[in-house]
Amino acid sequence: MFGLCARHSYHGHSYTCDVTVTGAIDERTGMIVDLAQLDGVLSREVRQRFDHRNINLDVPEFADGKRIPTGEELARFVYERVQSALTPTVRVVEVVIAEDATLRASYRPD
């Protein structure tokens, strides 16, 4: 069903992840969210969880067939994790996961 992506020994990608947020601009800082805070969330919820990992084995939410690690599912998962870690005044409006320069999937909440 997934062609070469269905190899028994798995396959790999060098994913990129873009997260877009929106919200009111803080008059004091001129920012929607402190970039250090956002970077910390992305580090915990994305880089530390996925970097140099076998998603099918090493990421509990995807291990043992719990979720299929498609670009679409990864984007939705990242959205859920990042949104829940941010303050309610900051909204994630889109997450884009790219497998390479030509293949990408995005998730936008309803």
Long-range contacts (C-beta under 8 A, 24 or more apart in sequence): 10-54, 10-56, 13-99, 13-100, 14-100, 15-50, 15-74, 15-97, 15-98, 15-99, 16-96, 16-97, 16-98, 17-42, 17-46, 17-78, 17-95, 17-96, 17-97, 17-98, 18-94, 18-95, 18-96, 18-98, 19-78, 19-82, 19-92, 19-94, 19-95, 20-92, 20-93, 20-94, 20-95, 20-96, 21-86, 21-90, 21-91, 21-92, 21-93, 22-90, 22-91, 22-93, 23-89, 23-90, 23-91, 24-89, 32-90, 33-86, 33-87, 33-90, 37-86, 38-86, 41-82, 41-85, 41-86, 42-82, 44-85, 45-78, 45-81, 45-82, 45-85, 46-78, 46-81, 46-82, 49-81, 50-74, 70-105, 71-97, 71-98, 71-99, 71-103, 71-104, 71-105, 72-105, 72-107, 74-105, 75-105, 75-106, 75-107, 76-107, 78-107, 79-107, 79-109, 83-109
